[in-house]
Structures are given as structure tokens and as C-alpha cells.
Amino acid sequence: MALENEYTDSFLARLVTDDKEVAASDFVDNIAKFTDKWRGKLVVIRVYISICLDAQKGGQDDVYATKLSSYRKEWSELLGLAKSDTVNGVTVSPSFPSLSASPGRY
């Protein structure tokens, strides 16, 4: 099966598998119904997080731990933006922030 998304982190892209992408897609889909724009971005970041979790060895010099920290921050930011833009596939006005869940929950 061909990958659904484009993976631009050349260091991690070589480790992307169909199974990791499917698992990340399921994870994202279980959070909410996002537009394709947000779903694709979230899936890619979730795949990178999964790869880093599997490969990290520990220690401050571990490149996977460094990347994991960076991608976790990016995940939180993107999830917050995606949730504020989309609630069950419907664009939410910034006038109604209570309709968006906190990005820190995930």
C-alpha cells in the first residue's frame, strides 16, 4: 500500500511504514473529524512521534529524543489550531472558543 501523506523529515521519513501511518490515522480520527488539511498534518506529526518513541535510546545526545520533544510541541500547537478551526468537520468561528477542546489534553 502506498503512503497517504508526504513525509519531509528526511531523517525520519525512511522509517515510515504503512502500519505506522494507519495507526496514526486511526489515532487522529478518534480525536475528531478534521478537514483534510489538518488531518494530513496531524497524521504526519503523529507518525514522527511514534517513530521517535520506538527508536529513542535515552540521554541528551539522543537525536530521537530531541526530535520527539520538538514534534510533541508541534503536535500540541497543530492540534490546538485544528480544533479551533474544525469541530466535527464544521469550521468554528473564533467567536465561540468554548466549542474547541483544550489542545493540552492529548
Secondary structure, DSSP 4 states (H G I P E B T S, - for coil): ---SS----HHHHTT--HHHHHHHHHHHHHH----HHHHHHHHHHHHHHHHHHHH---STT-HHHHHHHHHHHHHHHHHHHHHHHEETTEEPPTT-GGGSPPGGG-
